[in-house]
Amino acid sequence: MDLSRVRAVTALPVSDLDRAIAWYQGHLGAEPSETDEDGALFECGGGTSFFVYESQFAGTNKGTALMLQVDDFDAAFSDLRSGGVSFEEYDFGEFKTVDGVMTSPEGRRSAWFKDLDGNIIAIGSQ
């Protein structure tokens, strides 16, 4: 298989599909492009997407499940925060957030938040 020819899609487990769709619509402005009994597909830019599906294991992943690369980090951060998203604070030595934002030595910024099931989602500057 040649991964350069494969379209990757992130899959996020949720405990209630309808509630999750409403959360992603309300907090991220995402509209599902496909919805059926298996789940909902949300199309993003650049041919990328993510899929949410009901699972008893929703929210059990302790690492970043979805990374959203944004062109304007400040605007995205502000929009999410003003929309009710609470950003996580981390302090793992060199990996530390300040007011919800981690800045890499190269100047890239990232921030993490959780969806209603505890899936960890990040926004990051490109």
C-alpha positions as CSV (number, residue, x, y, z in Angstrom):
1,M,0.0,0.0,0.0
2,D,1.2,3.5,-0.8
3,L,0.0,5.8,2.0
4,S,0.6,8.9,-0.2
5,R,-2.4,7.7,-2.3
6,V,-4.7,7.0,0.7
7,R,-7.1,9.6,2.2
8,A,-6.9,9.3,6.0
9,V,-9.9,10.0,8.2
10,T,-9.9,10.3,12.0
11,A,-12.6,8.4,13.8
12,L,-13.8,9.6,17.2
13,P,-16.0,7.5,19.5
14,V,-18.9,9.2,21.1
15,S,-21.5,8.0,23.6
16,D,-24.6,9.6,21.9
17,L,-24.4,10.3,18.1
18,D,-27.2,13.0,18.0
19,R,-25.7,14.8,21.0
20,A,-22.2,14.7,19.4
21,I,-23.5,16.0,16.1
22,A,-25.1,18.9,17.9
23,W,-21.9,19.7,19.9
24,Y,-19.7,19.7,16.8
25,Q,-22.2,21.9,15.0
26,G,-22.6,24.3,17.9
27,H,-18.9,24.5,18.9
28,L,-17.0,24.0,15.7
29,G,-19.6,25.1,13.1
30,A,-19.2,21.7,11.5
31,E,-22.1,20.2,9.4
32,P,-22.0,16.5,8.7
33,S,-21.7,15.7,5.0
34,E,-23.0,12.2,5.6
35,T,-25.0,10.7,8.4
36,D,-26.4,7.2,8.9
37,E,-26.9,4.7,11.7
38,D,-23.1,4.0,11.7
39,G,-22.1,7.6,12.4
40,A,-21.5,11.1,10.9
41,L,-18.8,12.3,8.6
42,F,-17.6,15.9,8.8
43,E,-15.6,17.2,5.9
44,C,-12.7,19.6,6.6
45,G,-10.4,21.6,4.4
46,G,-7.7,20.1,2.1
47,G,-9.7,16.8,1.5
48,T,-9.6,15.8,5.2
49,S,-12.4,14.7,7.4
50,F,-13.4,13.1,10.7
51,F,-16.0,10.5,11.5
52,V,-17.9,10.2,14.8
53,Y,-19.5,7.0,15.8
54,E,-21.2,5.6,18.9
55,S,-19.0,3.4,21.1
56,Q,-18.9,2.2,24.7
57,F,-15.2,3.4,24.7
58,A,-16.0,7.1,24.0
59,G,-13.6,9.4,25.8
60,T,-11.1,6.7,27.0
61,N,-8.2,7.9,24.8
62,K,-5.8,10.0,26.9
63,G,-3.9,11.4,23.9
64,T,-4.8,13.9,21.2
65,A,-7.5,12.3,19.0
66,L,-7.9,15.1,16.4
67,M,-5.6,17.9,15.4
68,L,-7.1,20.9,13.5
69,Q,-4.5,23.0,11.8
70,V,-5.7,26.6,11.5
71,D,-4.4,29.6,9.5
72,D,-5.3,32.1,12.2
73,F,-4.6,30.6,15.6
74,D,-5.6,33.7,17.6
75,A,-9.0,33.9,15.8
76,A,-9.7,30.2,16.2
77,F,-8.7,30.2,19.8
78,S,-10.8,33.3,20.5
79,D,-13.9,31.9,18.6
80,L,-13.7,28.6,20.5
81,R,-13.3,30.2,23.9
82,S,-16.1,32.7,23.3
83,G,-18.3,29.8,22.2
84,G,-17.9,28.0,25.5
85,V,-14.9,25.8,24.9
86,S,-12.6,25.3,27.9
87,F,-8.9,24.8,27.1
88,E,-6.8,22.3,28.9
89,E,-3.7,23.2,30.9
90,Y,-0.7,20.9,30.8
91,D,2.7,21.0,32.5
92,F,5.1,18.3,31.5
93,G,8.3,20.1,31.9
94,E,9.2,21.7,28.5
95,F,5.7,20.9,27.3
96,K,3.7,23.5,29.2
97,T,0.6,25.6,28.3
98,V,0.1,29.2,29.5
99,D,-3.5,30.3,29.5
100,G,-4.3,27.2,27.5
101,V,-1.6,27.7,24.8
102,M,1.6,25.9,24.2
103,T,4.3,27.7,22.1
104,S,7.0,25.5,20.5
105,P,10.6,26.7,20.3
106,E,9.9,27.3,16.6
107,G,7.0,29.6,17.4
108,R,4.1,27.2,16.5
109,R,1.2,27.4,18.9
110,S,-1.2,24.7,20.0
111,A,-4.1,24.4,22.4
112,W,-6.2,21.4,23.5
113,F,-9.8,21.0,24.5
114,K,-12.2,18.1,25.0
115,D,-15.5,17.3,23.3
116,L,-18.5,16.3,25.4
117,D,-17.2,12.7,25.6
118,G,-13.7,13.6,26.6
119,N,-12.0,13.2,23.2
120,I,-9.0,15.4,23.2
121,I,-9.0,17.8,20.2
122,A,-6.2,20.2,19.4
123,I,-5.9,23.4,17.3
124,G,-2.5,24.3,16.0
125,S,-1.0,27.0,13.9
126,Q,0.4,25.9,10.6
